[in-house]
Amino acid sequence: MALNVAVQMDPIERINIRGDSTFALMLEAQARGHRLAYYTPDRLAQLGHEVFATVRSVEVRDRPGDYFSLGDPVRTDLSIFDVVLLRQDPPFDLSYITTTHLLERIHPKTLVVNDPASVRNAPEKILVTLFPELMPPTLITRDLDEIKSFRAQHHDIVMKPLYGHGGGAVFRLTSDDLNFGSLYDMFAVTFREPWVIQKFLPEVKKGDKRIILVDGEFAGAVNRVPAADDLRSNMVRGGAAAATELTAQERAICERIGPTLRERGLLFVGIDVIDDLLTEINVTSPTGIRAIKNLGGADIAALIWDKIEAKRR
């Protein structure tokens, strides 16, 4: 069954194909005979009831430096596609939110993965708070008194922007760190939204595990180990990918959150777990599937397309 597939993503010429999950999904779709088109979010528009984009047919190949070919741009009604992959990277800002409102007009007649309304309603650092019993102590606020109280209770904390991504602006503050006041002032000026304040987990030095769920089921995992001189384990920040197995608690986490993800149409999700504690649920543009396959794990791109094809049937 050949499907017409459009991919909404960042400029394809800027991606690093060695670790890019969107590229892995495109390779798998093409191998199955699906027809691929590509566009960036700035080419998306709505006129009356019609949602359209200026798209280009695309052919991909796993060849660094020569990994794609594009056809001519064509203004196209997105409802003619069977599937749209919503795959641009954060920041999760008003521009991102606007794309979910537009794509919601064509879903589910055109299957949008992940469901745009659920993406809009499930920022990674907020959706996770549905499961506080699985998390480290976590505060969401910009209120100085609340942060001081939380810090006095937990002593060693992490502060990060609520809508941050890729490990940007993540800071650890010990109980005697004199930078607290300056950091609070900097956050207050830089970010209009509340922030996330979490109890620091020392076991992060052993890794921050990225676990992939496909339609609510565990599919694979990779352990991301931070560099010796860095708090952050994100691979874009120098974290090293290592093969891993799930603990009993990590399996229990997947079983606990899986039904919620499935009910919300969040087909491709990456969760972050440190020391058996859930810290984030990533639904905007999850990564990690190429690293998992390269380390001998499952071919998650194939699992995702199995699910998409079943839903289209």
C-alpha positions in Angstrom: 0.0 0.0 0.0 1.8 3.1 -1.2 1.1 6.2 0.8 1.4 9.9 0.0 3.5 11.3 2.8 4.4 14.9 3.6 7.2 15.7 6.1 7.0 19.0 7.9 10.6 19.6 9.2 13.5 21.9 9.5 15.5 22.7 6.4 16.7 19.3 5.2 20.1 20.7 4.1 20.9 21.4 7.8 20.3 18.0 9.3 23.0 15.6 10.5 21.8 12.3 8.9 24.0 10.2 11.2 21.7 10.8 14.1 18.5 12.3 12.6 15.4 10.4 13.4 13.3 12.2 10.8 15.8 11.2 8.2 15.5 7.6 9.4 11.7 7.7 9.1 12.0 9.1 5.5 14.5 6.3 4.5 12.1 3.7 5.8 9.1 5.2 4.1 10.9 5.4 0.8 12.1 1.8 1.1 8.4 0.7 1.6 7.4 2.5 -1.7 5.7 5.5 -0.1 5.9 8.8 -2.0 7.6 11.5 0.0 7.2 15.3 -0.1 8.9 17.8 2.1 8.2 21.4 3.4 9.4 23.7 6.1 6.9 25.2 8.6 7.2 28.7 7.1 5.6 27.3 3.8 2.4 26.3 5.7 -0.7 28.4 5.2 -4.5 28.4 5.5 -7.0 30.0 3.2 -10.7 29.5 4.1 -11.1 25.8 4.9 -8.0 24.8 3.0 -4.7 24.1 4.6 -1.9 24.0 2.1 1.9 24.2 1.8 4.5 24.7 -0.9 6.0 21.2 -1.0 8.7 19.6 -2.9 9.0 15.9 -3.8 12.1 14.4 -2.1 14.3 11.4 -2.6 16.6 10.4 0.3 19.7 8.3 0.4 22.0 7.3 3.4 25.0 9.0 1.9 26.7 11.9 3.8 27.1 15.0 1.7 24.7 13.7 -1.0 21.7 12.6 0.9 18.7 14.2 -0.8 17.2 15.4 -4.1 14.3 17.8 -4.4 11.7 18.3 -7.0 10.1 21.6 -8.0 8.0 23.5 -5.4 4.3 23.0 -5.8 1.5 24.7 -3.8 -0.5 21.7 -2.5 -3.6 21.1 -0.4 -2.3 19.0 2.5 -5.5 17.1 2.7 -4.5 15.1 -0.4 -1.8 13.4 1.7 -2.4 10.2 3.6 0.1 11.1 6.3 1.9 14.2 7.5 4.9 13.8 9.8 5.1 16.7 12.2 8.8 16.7 12.8 10.3 20.2 13.1 12.5 20.6 16.2 11.6 22.9 19.1 11.6 25.6 20.4 8.0 25.0 21.4 6.9 28.5 20.9 3.9 30.3 19.4 5.1 29.6 15.9 5.2 25.9 16.7 1.7 26.1 18.4 0.3 27.8 15.3 1.4 24.9 13.1 -0.5 22.5 15.3 -3.7 24.6 14.9 -3.4 24.5 11.1 -2.6 20.8 11.0 -5.5 20.0 13.3 -7.8 21.1 10.4 -6.7 18.1 8.3 -6.3 15.4 11.0 -7.4 12.6 11.2 -8.6 12.4 7.6 -5.0 13.0 6.9 -3.1 11.2 9.7 -0.8 13.7 11.4 1.9 12.0 13.5 2.0 13.0 16.3 -1.6 14.2 16.8 -1.3 18.0 16.5 -3.8 18.8 19.2 -2.1 16.5 21.7 1.3 17.9 20.8 0.0 21.4 21.5 -1.5 20.3 24.8 1.5 18.2 25.9 4.7 20.1 26.2 7.4 17.7 27.3 8.0 19.2 30.7 4.3 19.6 31.5 2.8 16.3 30.2 5.2 14.5 32.5 3.6 16.1 35.6 0.6 13.9 35.1 2.7 11.2 36.7 4.3 12.9 39.8 4.7 9.5 41.5 7.2 8.5 38.8 9.2 11.8 38.9 11.8 13.4 41.1 10.5 16.3 43.2 9.6 19.0 40.6 8.4 22.6 40.9 7.1 24.7 38.0 7.1 28.4 38.8 8.9 31.7 38.5 8.0 32.8 42.0 11.2 33.5 44.0 9.8 32.5 47.3 8.6 29.1 46.0 12.1 28.4 44.5 13.8 29.4 47.7 11.6 27.1 49.7 12.1 24.2 47.3 15.9 24.8 47.4 15.9 24.9 51.2 14.2 21.5 51.2 16.2 19.7 48.6 19.5 21.6 48.8 20.9 20.5 45.4 18.7 21.5 42.5 18.5 21.9 38.7 16.9 25.0 37.1 15.9 24.9 33.4 13.5 26.8 31.1 10.0 25.2 30.8 10.2 25.3 27.0 13.9 24.8 26.6 15.3 22.0 24.4 18.6 20.2 23.7 20.0 20.8 27.1 20.1 24.6 26.7 20.2 26.8 29.8 20.2 23.8 32.3 21.9 24.8 35.5 22.8 22.9 38.7 22.7 24.9 42.0 24.0 23.5 45.2 22.8 24.7 48.6 25.7 27.1 49.0 26.0 28.4 45.4 26.3 32.1 45.5 25.2 32.4 41.8 21.6 31.7 42.7 20.5 35.3 42.8 22.2 36.2 39.6 20.8 33.1 37.9 17.3 34.0 39.1 17.7 37.5 37.7 18.9 36.2 34.3 16.1 33.7 34.0 13.5 36.4 35.0 14.7 38.7 32.2 15.2 36.0 29.6 12.1 33.8 30.0 8.5 35.0 30.3 7.2 31.5 31.2 7.6 29.7 34.4 10.7 27.5 34.9 11.3 23.9 36.0 13.1 23.4 39.2 14.0 19.8 40.0 15.9 17.9 42.7 19.3 17.1 41.3 19.9 13.4 40.7 23.6 12.5 41.2 23.1 9.3 39.3 22.9 11.4 36.1 26.7 10.9 35.8 25.9 7.2 34.9 23.5 8.4 32.2 20.1 9.8 31.2 18.2 7.0 29.5 16.2 7.9 26.4 13.4 5.3 26.0 11.3 5.2 22.8 7.6 4.2 22.9 5.7 3.5 19.7 1.9 3.8 20.1 2.3 3.4 23.9 4.6 0.4 23.8 8.3 0.1 24.6 10.4 -0.1 21.4 14.0 0.6 22.4 16.4 2.6 24.5 19.8 4.3 24.6 21.8 5.5 27.6 23.2 9.0 27.1 26.3 9.5 29.3 27.4 13.1 29.9 30.9 14.2 29.4 33.0 14.3 32.6 32.9 18.2 32.7 29.2 18.6 31.9 25.8 18.2 33.6 23.9 17.5 30.4 23.7 14.2 28.7 22.1 15.3 25.4 24.1 14.0 22.5 24.1 17.5 20.9 26.0 18.6 24.0 28.6 15.9 23.9 26.8 13.0 25.6 27.9 9.6 24.5 25.5 6.9 23.4 25.7 3.5 25.0 23.7 0.3 24.7 21.4 -0.4 27.6 18.6 -2.6 29.0 15.5 -1.5 30.9 15.3 -1.9 34.7 12.1 -3.3 36.2 11.1 0.2 37.3 11.7 1.6 33.8 9.4 -1.1 32.3 6.8 -0.2 34.9 7.1 3.5 33.9 6.4 2.5 30.2 3.4 0.4 31.3 2.0 3.3 33.4 2.2 6.0 30.8 1.7 4.0 27.7 -2.2 4.0 27.7 -2.2 7.8 28.1 0.1 8.3 25.1 -1.9 5.9 23.0 -5.2 7.6 23.9 -3.8 11.0 22.9 -2.5 9.9 19.5 1.1 10.3 20.5 2.5 7.5 18.3 6.2 8.4 18.5 7.4 9.4 22.0 10.8 9.6 23.7 10.9 9.6 27.5 13.9 10.6 29.7 14.7 8.5 32.8 17.5 9.2 35.3 18.0 6.7 38.2 14.6 5.1 37.6 12.8 8.5 37.7 10.9 10.0 34.8 12.0 13.5 34.0 10.5 14.4 30.5 8.1 13.0 27.9 9.2 14.3 24.5 6.4 14.4 21.9 7.4 17.3 19.5 10.3 15.8 17.6 11.7 12.8 19.5 15.2 11.6 18.6 17.3 8.5 19.3 16.1 5.9 16.8 19.3 5.8 14.7 21.5 5.5 17.8 19.4 2.6 19.1 19.6 0.8 15.8 23.4 1.4 15.5 23.9 -0.1 19.0 22.1 -3.3 18.0 18.6 -2.4 19.1 15.3 -2.4 17.3 14.6 -0.8 14.0 12.2 1.7 15.4 11.6 3.5 12.1 10.2 0.2 10.8 8.0 -0.2 13.9 6.6 3.3 13.5 5.8 2.7 9.9 4.1 -0.6 10.7 1.8 1.3 13.1 1.1 4.1 10.6 0.3 1.7 7.8 -2.0 -0.2 10.1 -3.8 3.0 11.1 -4.2 4.0 7.4 -5.7 0.6 6.6 
